[in-house]
Amino acid sequence: MPFSSRSHPLGGGRGVAAEILANALKNHGGESEGVGKALAGCVLAFAVNDVDWQRTWVEMGVPALVMRTMETHPGLTFKGEFDSLRDWLRAHSR
């Protein structure tokens, strides 16, 4: 039976995707810089200019996971691609 976003508390089609990405970042973000960059970048790409995704990530504690991944891999950079999220990440990663 296909997944129905209406049955998930996060709804809007974000629920399952958010859970998968958050769990992957939590469990695998520290494995290698490439994996960390791919997972953190995916999360940040959804959050750019999308307040609903930002709320979803905050509810799940994902900004802290992104920051932890970036701290684990000091050479990890997105070369300014997600600069608009810098304050949001800092405010919600405590």
ROFIKE-509649 format. One record per atom (N, C-alpha, C): residue number from 1; residue in three letters; x, y negated, z. Coordinates in pm, 1 decimal. Layout:
residues N
<num->NUM residuo->ALA x->X y->Y z->Z>
...
This chain:
residues 94
<num->1 residuo->MET x->84.5 y->117.8 z->0.0>
<num->1 residuo->MET x->0.0 y->0.0 z->0.0>
<num->1 residuo->MET x->89.3 y->-124.5 z->0.0>
<num->2 residuo->PRO x->64.1 y->-222.5 z->-86.0>
<num->2 residuo->PRO x->146.8 y->-342.6 z->-92.1>
<num->2 residuo->PRO x->132.8 y->-427.6 z->33.8>
<num->3 residuo->PHE x->238.2 y->-501.2 z->63.9>
<num->3 residuo->PHE x->239.2 y->-591.2 z->178.4>
<num->3 residuo->PHE x->143.9 y->-706.9 z->154.3>
<num->4 residuo->SER x->65.7 y->-740.6 z->254.2>
<num->4 residuo->SER x->-22.6 y->-856.4 z->247.4>
<num->4 residuo->SER x->30.2 y->-963.7 z->340.5>
<num->5 residuo->SER x->63.5 y->-1080.3 z->286.7>
<num->5 residuo->SER x->116.8 y->-1188.3 z->370.0>
<num->5 residuo->SER x->14.9 y->-1233.8 z->473.6>
<num->6 residuo->ARG x->-113.1 y->-1209.4 z->448.3>
<num->6 residuo->ARG x->-214.3 y->-1250.4 z->545.2>
<num->6 residuo->ARG x->-206.8 y->-1169.1 z->673.9>
<num->7 residuo->SER x->-153.3 y->-1047.5 z->665.3>
<num->7 residuo->SER x->-146.3 y->-964.4 z->784.4>
<num->7 residuo->SER x->-20.7 y->-990.8 z->866.9>
<num->8 residuo->HIS x->70.0 y->-1070.2 z->816.9>
<num->8 residuo->HIS x->194.6 y->-1098.6 z->886.4>
<num->8 residuo->HIS x->183.2 y->-1232.2 z->958.1>
<num->9 residuo->PRO x->235.1 y->-1241.5 z->1081.6>
<num->9 residuo->PRO x->221.5 y->-1365.8 z->1157.7>
<num->9 residuo->PRO x->286.9 y->-1486.5 z->1091.6>
<num->10 residuo->LEU x->390.9 y->-1467.1 z->1012.6>
<num->10 residuo->LEU x->453.9 y->-1580.2 z->945.6>
<num->10 residuo->LEU x->383.2 y->-1614.4 z->815.9>
<num->11 residuo->GLY x->310.3 y->-1519.5 z->760.2>
<num->11 residuo->GLY x->226.3 y->-1541.1 z->641.8>
<num->11 residuo->GLY x->296.1 y->-1610.7 z->527.4>
<num->12 residuo->GLY x->217.5 y->-1655.8 z->433.2>
<num->12 residuo->GLY x->267.9 y->-1734.3 z->321.8>
<num->12 residuo->GLY x->372.0 y->-1664.3 z->236.1>
<num->13 residuo->GLY x->385.3 y->-1534.5 z->247.4>
<num->13 residuo->GLY x->485.1 y->-1462.9 z->170.6>
<num->13 residuo->GLY x->624.2 y->-1469.9 z->229.8>
<num->14 residuo->ARG x->641.5 y->-1545.6 z->337.2>
<num->14 residuo->ARG x->772.9 y->-1561.1 z->398.3>
<num->14 residuo->ARG x->804.4 y->-1450.4 z->498.2>
<num->15 residuo->GLY x->704.3 y->-1389.3 z->557.4>
<num->15 residuo->GLY x->723.3 y->-1297.4 z->668.1>
<num->15 residuo->GLY x->826.5 y->-1189.7 z->648.9>
<num->16 residuo->VAL x->804.7 y->-1101.9 z->556.3>
<num->16 residuo->VAL x->895.3 y->-989.3 z->536.3>
<num->16 residuo->VAL x->1031.4 y->-1038.2 z->487.0>
<num->17 residuo->ALA x->1033.1 y->-1129.4 z->393.2>
<num->17 residuo->ALA x->1160.3 y->-1182.3 z->342.5>
<num->17 residuo->ALA x->1239.7 y->-1247.0 z->455.0>
<num->18 residuo->ALA x->1171.2 y->-1324.5 z->538.2>
<num->18 residuo->ALA x->1238.7 y->-1390.7 z->650.0>
<num->18 residuo->ALA x->1297.3 y->-1288.7 z->746.3>
<num->19 residuo->GLU x->1221.8 y->-1185.5 z->776.9>
<num->19 residuo->GLU x->1271.2 y->-1082.3 z->869.1>
<num->19 residuo->GLU x->1392.0 y->-1009.6 z->811.7>
<num->20 residuo->ILE x->1385.5 y->-974.2 z->685.6>
<num->20 residuo->ILE x->1496.7 y->-902.7 z->622.0>
<num->20 residuo->ILE x->1622.2 y->-988.8 z->621.7>
<num->21 residuo->LEU x->1608.5 y->-1114.0 z->579.5>
<num->21 residuo->LEU x->1725.5 y->-1201.7 z->572.0>
<num->21 residuo->LEU x->1781.5 y->-1233.3 z->710.1>
<num->22 residuo->ALA x->1693.6 y->-1259.1 z->808.1>
<num->22 residuo->ALA x->1740.0 y->-1288.4 z->944.1>
<num->22 residuo->ALA x->1813.1 y->-1168.2 z->1002.6>
<num->23 residuo->ASN x->1758.4 y->-1049.2 z->985.6>
<num->23 residuo->ASN x->1823.3 y->-929.1 z->1037.1>
<num->23 residuo->ASN x->1955.2 y->-902.2 z->966.5>
<num->24 residuo->ALA x->1958.9 y->-922.7 z->836.6>
<num->24 residuo->ALA x->2083.1 y->-902.0 z->761.9>
<num->24 residuo->ALA x->2190.1 y->-999.9 z->808.2>
<num->25 residuo->LEU x->2151.7 y->-1125.9 z->827.0>
<num->25 residuo->LEU x->2247.7 y->-1226.2 z->873.2>
<num->25 residuo->LEU x->2296.1 y->-1191.8 z->1013.5>
<num->26 residuo->LYS x->2205.1 y->-1153.4 z->1100.2>
<num->26 residuo->LYS x->2241.2 y->-1117.7 z->1238.1>
<num->26 residuo->LYS x->2335.7 y->-998.0 z->1241.7>
<num->27 residuo->ASN x->2305.8 y->-896.1 z->1163.5>
<num->27 residuo->ASN x->2380.5 y->-770.6 z->1171.3>
<num->27 residuo->ASN x->2501.6 y->-762.4 z->1079.1>
<num->28 residuo->HIS x->2505.6 y->-843.9 z->974.1>
<num->28 residuo->HIS x->2612.5 y->-829.0 z->875.6>
<num->28 residuo->HIS x->2685.8 y->-958.4 z->840.7>
<num->29 residuo->GLY x->2640.5 y->-1071.7 z->892.8>
<num->29 residuo->GLY x->2701.8 y->-1200.0 z->859.5>
<num->29 residuo->GLY x->2848.4 y->-1209.6 z->896.9>
<num->30 residuo->GLY x->2889.3 y->-1134.0 z->996.8>
<num->30 residuo->GLY x->3027.6 y->-1138.3 z->1040.7>
<num->30 residuo->GLY x->3118.8 y->-1038.5 z->973.8>
<num->31 residuo->GLU x->3065.2 y->-954.9 z->887.3>
<num->31 residuo->GLU x->3145.9 y->-847.9 z->826.7>
<num->31 residuo->GLU x->3256.8 y->-899.6 z->735.9>
<num->32 residuo->SER x->3225.4 y->-984.4 z->645.9>
<num->32 residuo->SER x->3325.4 y->-1043.0 z->556.8>
<num->32 residuo->SER x->3277.6 y->-1181.7 z->517.8>
<num->33 residuo->GLU x->3370.9 y->-1262.9 z->473.4>
<num->33 residuo->GLU x->3332.6 y->-1398.6 z->434.1>
<num->33 residuo->GLU x->3234.0 y->-1396.7 z->317.4>
<num->34 residuo->GLY x->3252.4 y->-1306.2 z->224.0>
<num->34 residuo->GLY x->3162.5 y->-1297.8 z->109.3>
<num->34 residuo->GLY x->3020.3 y->-1263.1 z->149.3>
<num->35 residuo->VAL x->3006.6 y->-1166.4 z->238.0>
<num->35 residuo->VAL x->2873.4 y->-1127.1 z->285.7>
<num->35 residuo->VAL x->2811.9 y->-1241.1 z->365.7>
<num->36 residuo->GLY x->2889.8 y->-1301.1 z->455.0>
<num->36 residuo->GLY x->2840.0 y->-1413.1 z->534.7>
<num->36 residuo->GLY x->2794.4 y->-1528.9 z->448.3>
<num->37 residuo->LYS x->2873.1 y->-1559.9 z->346.0>
<num->37 residuo->LYS x->2837.4 y->-1670.7 z->256.7>
<num->37 residuo->LYS x->2710.5 y->-1640.0 z->179.4>
<num->38 residuo->ALA x->2699.1 y->-1518.1 z->130.0>
<num->38 residuo->ALA x->2579.9 y->-1480.9 z->53.3>
<num->38 residuo->ALA x->2454.3 y->-1489.9 z->139.1>
<num->39 residuo->LEU x->2460.9 y->-1436.5 z->260.2>
<num->39 residuo->LEU x->2342.2 y->-1435.7 z->346.7>
<num->39 residuo->LEU x->2308.5 y->-1575.1 z->397.7>
<num->40 residuo->ALA x->2408.8 y->-1647.9 z->447.3>
<num->40 residuo->ALA x->2383.1 y->-1783.7 z->495.8>
<num->40 residuo->ALA x->2335.9 y->-1872.2 z->380.7>
<num->41 residuo->GLY x->2395.4 y->-1856.6 z->264.0>
<num->41 residuo->GLY x->2355.5 y->-1935.8 z->147.6>
<num->41 residuo->GLY x->2212.6 y->-1908.6 z->105.9>
<num->42 residuo->CYS x->2171.4 y->-1784.8 z->115.6>
<num->42 residuo->CYS x->2033.8 y->-1749.3 z->81.5>
<num->42 residuo->CYS x->1936.4 y->-1816.9 z->177.9>
<num->43 residuo->VAL x->1966.4 y->-1808.6 z->305.9>
<num->43 residuo->VAL x->1882.3 y->-1873.1 z->407.6>
<num->43 residuo->VAL x->1874.5 y->-2023.3 z->382.1>
<num->44 residuo->LEU x->1989.4 y->-2085.2 z->359.7>
<num->44 residuo->LEU x->1992.4 y->-2229.5 z->339.2>
<num->44 residuo->LEU x->1922.4 y->-2269.8 z->209.9>
<num->45 residuo->ALA x->1933.3 y->-2188.3 z->107.3>
<num->45 residuo->ALA x->1865.1 y->-2218.8 z->-19.3>
<num->45 residuo->ALA x->1714.0 y->-2223.2 z->-0.2>
<num->46 residuo->PHE x->1660.5 y->-2131.9 z->79.6>
<num->46 residuo->PHE x->1516.9 y->-2135.0 z->107.1>
<num->46 residuo->PHE x->1479.2 y->-2259.3 z->188.7>
<num->47 residuo->ALA x->1569.7 y->-2303.4 z->276.5>
<num->47 residuo->ALA x->1538.7 y->-2415.2 z->366.4>
<num->47 residuo->ALA x->1547.9 y->-2552.3 z->300.5>
<num->48 residuo->VAL x->1625.5 y->-2563.7 z->194.8>
<num->48 residuo->VAL x->1643.5 y->-2694.7 z->130.0>
<num->48 residuo->VAL x->1509.1 y->-2747.0 z->81.4>
<num->49 residuo->ASN x->1475.0 y->-2866.1 z->125.2>
<num->49 residuo->ASN x->1352.6 y->-2934.7 z->82.2>
<num->49 residuo->ASN x->1225.3 y->-2854.0 z->105.5>
<num->50 residuo->ASP x->1225.0 y->-2766.2 z->204.4>
<num->50 residuo->ASP x->1106.0 y->-2686.1 z->231.4>
<num->50 residuo->ASP x->1083.6 y->-2676.1 z->382.4>
<num->51 residuo->VAL x->999.3 y->-2763.1 z->432.2>
<num->51 residuo->VAL x->973.5 y->-2771.4 z->576.0>
<num->51 residuo->VAL x->912.2 y->-2642.3 z->630.0>
<num->52 residuo->ASP x->829.8 y->-2575.5 z->551.0>
<num->52 residuo->ASP x->771.0 y->-2449.5 z->597.4>
<num->52 residuo->ASP x->878.9 y->-2344.2 z->621.9>
<num->53 residuo->TRP x->974.6 y->-2332.4 z->530.3>
<num->53 residuo->TRP x->1084.2 y->-2237.7 z->551.5>
<num->53 residuo->TRP x->1168.7 y->-2281.6 z->670.1>
<num->54 residuo->GLN x->1193.3 y->-2410.8 z->683.7>
<num->54 residuo->GLN x->1271.4 y->-2459.2 z->797.8>
<num->54 residuo->GLN x->1203.4 y->-2420.7 z->928.9>
<num->55 residuo->ARG x->1072.0 y->-2438.6 z->936.2>
<num->55 residuo->ARG x->998.2 y->-2399.2 z->1058.0>
<num->55 residuo->ARG x->1010.3 y->-2249.4 z->1083.3>
<num->56 residuo->THR x->995.9 y->-2171.1 z->978.0>
<num->56 residuo->THR x->1007.2 y->-2026.2 z->991.4>
<num->56 residuo->THR x->1144.5 y->-1988.7 z->1046.0>
<num->57 residuo->TRP x->1249.7 y->-2045.5 z->988.1>
<num->57 residuo->TRP x->1385.0 y->-2013.7 z->1034.6>
<num->57 residuo->TRP x->1404.6 y->-2055.9 z->1179.5>
<num->58 residuo->VAL x->1352.8 y->-2172.3 z->1217.2>
<num->58 residuo->VAL x->1367.2 y->-2218.2 z->1356.2>
<num->58 residuo->VAL x->1295.6 y->-2123.1 z->1451.4>
<num->59 residuo->GLU x->1174.1 y->-2083.2 z->1416.3>
<num->59 residuo->GLU x->1098.4 y->-1989.4 z->1501.3>
<num->59 residuo->GLU x->1174.1 y->-1859.3 z->1523.4>
<num->60 residuo->MET x->1254.2 y->-1819.8 z->1427.0>
<num->60 residuo->MET x->1327.2 y->-1693.5 z->1433.3>
<num->60 residuo->MET x->1470.1 y->-1709.6 z->1486.5>
<num->61 residuo->GLY x->1510.3 y->-1832.8 z->1515.4>
<num->61 residuo->GLY x->1645.7 y->-1856.5 z->1566.2>
<num->61 residuo->GLY x->1754.5 y->-1845.9 z->1461.2>
<num->62 residuo->VAL x->1718.5 y->-1860.6 z->1336.4>
<num->62 residuo->VAL x->1813.4 y->-1840.6 z->1226.6>
<num->62 residuo->VAL x->1918.6 y->-1951.3 z->1215.7>
<num->63 residuo->PRO x->1887.7 y->-2078.4 z->1246.2>
<num->63 residuo->PRO x->1995.4 y->-2177.6 z->1238.3>
<num->63 residuo->PRO x->2116.9 y->-2140.6 z->1324.2>
<num->64 residuo->ALA x->2093.0 y->-2084.1 z->1440.8>
<num->64 residuo->ALA x->2204.5 y->-2041.0 z->1526.1>
<num->64 residuo->ALA x->2282.9 y->-1927.6 z->1460.8>
<num->65 residuo->LEU x->2213.8 y->-1839.6 z->1389.8>
<num->65 residuo->LEU x->2281.8 y->-1730.2 z->1320.0>
<num->65 residuo->LEU x->2368.4 y->-1783.3 z->1206.4>
<num->66 residuo->VAL x->2317.3 y->-1884.1 z->1135.4>
<num->66 residuo->VAL x->2394.7 y->-1945.2 z->1027.2>
<num->66 residuo->VAL x->2520.6 y->-2009.4 z->1084.7>
<num->67 residuo->MET x->2504.7 y->-2084.9 z->1193.0>
<num->67 residuo->MET x->2620.2 y->-2150.4 z->1254.3>
<num->67 residuo->MET x->2720.8 y->-2048.3 z->1305.8>
<num->68 residuo->ARG x->2672.1 y->-1940.5 z->1367.5>
<num->68 residuo->ARG x->2761.7 y->-1835.6 z->1416.7>
<num->68 residuo->ARG x->2839.3 y->-1772.4 z->1300.6>
<num->69 residuo->THR x->2771.5 y->-1749.0 z->1190.5>
<num->69 residuo->THR x->2837.8 y->-1692.3 z->1072.6>
<num->69 residuo->THR x->2944.9 y->-1786.5 z->1020.6>
<num->70 residuo->MET x->2914.0 y->-1915.2 z->1015.9>
<num->70 residuo->MET x->3011.0 y->-2012.5 z->966.5>
<num->70 residuo->MET x->3129.5 y->-2027.0 z->1061.6>
<num->71 residuo->GLU x->3104.8 y->-2013.3 z->1190.6>
<num->71 residuo->GLU x->3214.2 y->-2019.1 z->1288.1>
<num->71 residuo->GLU x->3301.4 y->-1894.0 z->1278.6>
<num->72 residuo->THR x->3241.7 y->-1780.2 z->1248.2>
<num->72 residuo->THR x->3316.0 y->-1655.3 z->1234.1>
<num->72 residuo->THR x->3408.7 y->-1660.3 z->1113.4>
<num->73 residuo->HIS x->3366.9 y->-1731.8 z->1010.3>
<num->73 residuo->HIS x->3444.5 y->-1742.7 z->885.8>
<num->73 residuo->HIS x->3478.8 y->-1889.8 z->861.5>
<num->74 residuo->PRO x->3585.0 y->-1939.9 z->925.7>
<num->74 residuo->PRO x->3617.1 y->-2083.2 z->915.6>
<num->74 residuo->PRO x->3643.0 y->-2132.0 z->772.9>
<num->75 residuo->GLY x->3678.8 y->-2043.3 z->682.0>
<num->75 residuo->GLY x->3703.2 y->-2083.7 z->543.9>
<num->75 residuo->GLY x->3578.3 y->-2089.7 z->458.8>
<num->76 residuo->LEU x->3466.6 y->-2049.2 z->516.0>
<num->76 residuo->LEU x->3340.3 y->-2046.0 z->441.7>
<num->76 residuo->LEU x->3294.1 y->-2188.3 z->413.1>
<num->77 residuo->THR x->3268.9 y->-2217.4 z->288.3>
<num->77 residuo->THR x->3221.3 y->-2350.7 z->250.6>
<num->77 residuo->THR x->3120.6 y->-2339.8 z->136.3>
<num->78 residuo->PHE x->3028.5 y->-2433.8 z->137.5>
<num->78 residuo->PHE x->2931.7 y->-2443.2 z->28.4>
<num->78 residuo->PHE x->2956.9 y->-2568.8 z->-54.0>
<num->79 residuo->LYS x->3069.5 y->-2634.1 z->-28.4>
<num->79 residuo->LYS x->3115.2 y->-2750.9 z->-104.2>
<num->79 residuo->LYS x->3006.8 y->-2857.8 z->-117.9>
<num->80 residuo->GLY x->2937.6 y->-2883.9 z->-6.9>
<num->80 residuo->GLY x->2839.3 y->-2991.6 z->-2.4>
<num->80 residuo->GLY x->2700.0 y->-2956.8 z->-49.6>
<num->81 residuo->GLU x->2680.6 y->-2834.8 z->-96.6>
<num->81 residuo->GLU x->2550.5 y->-2797.9 z->-152.7>
<num->81 residuo->GLU x->2436.1 y->-2811.2 z->-52.3>
<num->82 residuo->PHE x->2464.7 y->-2787.8 z->75.3>
<num->82 residuo->PHE x->2358.8 y->-2791.6 z->176.6>
<num->82 residuo->PHE x->2379.6 y->-2903.9 z->278.7>
<num->83 residuo->ASP x->2446.4 y->-3010.2 z->237.7>
<num->83 residuo->ASP x->2471.2 y->-3122.7 z->328.0>
<num->83 residuo->ASP x->2342.6 y->-3180.3 z->386.0>
<num->84 residuo->SER x->2235.3 y->-3175.5 z->310.6>
<num->84 residuo->SER x->2108.2 y->-3231.6 z->358.9>
<num->84 residuo->SER x->2054.7 y->-3153.6 z->479.3>
<num->85 residuo->LEU x->2106.7 y->-3033.8 z->503.2>
<num->85 residuo->LEU x->2060.4 y->-2950.7 z->615.6>
<num->85 residuo->LEU x->2152.2 y->-2957.8 z->737.1>
<num->86 residuo->ARG x->2259.3 y->-3032.8 z->728.0>
<num->86 residuo->ARG x->2359.1 y->-3037.3 z->836.0>
<num->86 residuo->ARG x->2295.9 y->-3075.9 z->970.2>
<num->87 residuo->ASP x->2221.5 y->-3185.4 z->974.9>
<num->87 residuo->ASP x->2160.7 y->-3229.4 z->1101.4>
<num->87 residuo->ASP x->2057.2 y->-3128.4 z->1150.4>
<num->88 residuo->TRP x->1979.3 y->-3073.0 z->1059.4>
<num->88 residuo->TRP x->1879.2 y->-2971.3 z->1095.5>
<num->88 residuo->TRP x->1946.5 y->-2850.4 z->1158.6>
<num->89 residuo->LEU x->2055.5 y->-2803.5 z->1098.6>
<num->89 residuo->LEU x->2127.1 y->-2688.0 z->1153.5>
<num->89 residuo->LEU x->2178.4 y->-2718.0 z->1293.1>
<num->90 residuo->ARG x->2241.2 y->-2831.3 z->1309.5>
<num->90 residuo->ARG x->2296.8 y->-2866.9 z->1441.1>
<num->90 residuo->ARG x->2188.0 y->-2881.4 z->1545.5>
<num->91 residuo->ALA x->2078.1 y->-2943.5 z->1508.7>
<num->91 residuo->ALA x->1970.6 y->-2967.3 z->1604.9>
<num->91 residuo->ALA x->1903.8 y->-2837.6 z->1649.4>
<num->92 residuo->HIS x->1904.1 y->-2736.3 z->1564.2>
<num->92 residuo->HIS x->1829.0 y->-2613.6 z->1594.9>
<num->92 residuo->HIS x->1918.3 y->-2491.4 z->1619.7>
<num->93 residuo->SER x->2047.0 y->-2514.7 z->1638.3>
<num->93 residuo->SER x->2134.6 y->-2398.8 z->1659.6>
<num->93 residuo->SER x->2183.2 y->-2389.0 z->1803.2>
<num->94 residuo->ARG x->2126.1 y->-2465.5 z->1889.6>
<num->94 residuo->ARG x->2168.6 y->-2464.3 z->2031.1>
<num->94 residuo->ARG x->2099.2 y->-2358.8 z->2109.4>
